[in-house]
Amino acid sequence: MPGYQFVGLEDEAMPQFDDVFQVYPNPATTNATVTIQLKNESNVELKVIDMTGKEVAARNYGAISGASAVDINTSNFQAGVYLIELTIDAVKMTKKLIVK
């Protein structure tokens, strides 16, 4: 898969990131939404990390399945680039979020 690197996992064991979660609008100003689509019930944790590595927001959602949407209030974030780190049953996926 272009742009992604998996270490120690078989490709067929890992879904495409875009099939699992999306971040919009991107760039964001006051709010961003993370949509999550899971086929099976999974433990989900979401973190927002700034470019210095500081965790600026985090939440453990526990076991969820199906389609979910998570709103992130970005109005107090400094303008810049952030990472949205989604952990699903110990598998970490990361996408970039730009806040204006």
C-alpha positions in Angstrom: 0.0 0.0 0.0 1.6 3.3 -1.0 2.3 5.7 1.8 1.9 3.2 4.6 4.4 0.7 6.1 3.4 -2.2 8.2 6.0 -4.0 10.4 5.4 -7.5 11.4 1.9 -7.8 10.0 0.6 -9.6 6.9 -1.0 -7.2 4.4 -4.3 -9.1 4.3 -4.6 -8.9 8.1 -4.7 -5.1 8.0 -7.5 -3.1 6.5 -6.9 0.0 4.4 -6.7 3.0 6.7 -9.2 5.0 4.6 -11.7 2.1 5.0 -11.5 2.4 8.8 -11.3 6.1 9.6 -11.5 9.5 8.0 -10.8 13.0 9.4 -12.8 16.0 8.1 -12.8 18.9 7.5 -9.1 18.9 6.9 -7.9 21.6 7.4 -10.1 22.4 10.4 -10.8 25.6 12.2 -13.0 25.0 15.2 -14.0 21.4 14.9 -12.9 18.2 13.2 -14.8 14.9 12.9 -13.3 11.5 13.0 -15.4 8.8 11.4 -14.7 5.2 12.3 -16.1 2.1 10.5 -15.5 -1.2 12.2 -16.7 -4.6 11.0 -16.2 -6.3 14.4 -16.5 -5.0 17.9 -13.1 -3.6 18.9 -11.5 -1.6 21.6 -10.9 1.9 20.4 -8.7 4.7 21.7 -8.1 8.1 20.0 -5.3 10.6 20.7 -4.5 14.0 19.2 -0.7 14.6 19.2 1.0 17.9 18.3 4.3 18.0 16.4 6.3 18.2 19.6 4.9 14.8 20.6 2.6 16.3 23.3 -0.7 14.6 23.7 -3.3 17.4 23.5 -6.4 15.3 23.6 -7.2 11.6 24.3 -10.2 9.3 24.9 -10.7 5.6 25.3 -14.0 4.6 23.8 -13.9 1.0 24.9 -15.5 -1.6 22.7 -17.4 -0.3 19.7 -18.5 -1.7 16.4 -20.1 -0.4 13.2 -20.1 3.3 12.2 -19.1 6.0 14.8 -18.3 9.7 14.6 -16.2 11.5 17.1 -16.1 15.3 17.2 -12.9 17.0 18.2 -13.1 20.6 19.4 -10.1 22.3 17.8 -11.0 25.9 18.7 -8.3 26.0 21.5 -5.6 24.3 19.4 -2.7 26.4 18.1 -2.6 26.6 14.3 -0.5 23.8 13.0 -0.2 20.1 12.2 -1.4 17.4 14.5 -1.6 13.6 14.3 -4.8 11.8 14.9 -3.7 8.4 16.4 -6.4 5.8 16.4 -5.7 2.5 18.2 -8.0 -0.4 17.4 -7.3 -3.5 19.4 -3.6 -2.6 19.8 -3.2 -1.7 16.1 -2.2 2.0 15.7 -3.3 4.1 12.7 -2.3 7.7 12.2 -3.6 10.5 10.0 -2.6 14.1 9.8 -4.9 17.0 10.8 -4.2 20.6 9.9 -5.7 23.2 12.2 -5.9 26.8 10.9 
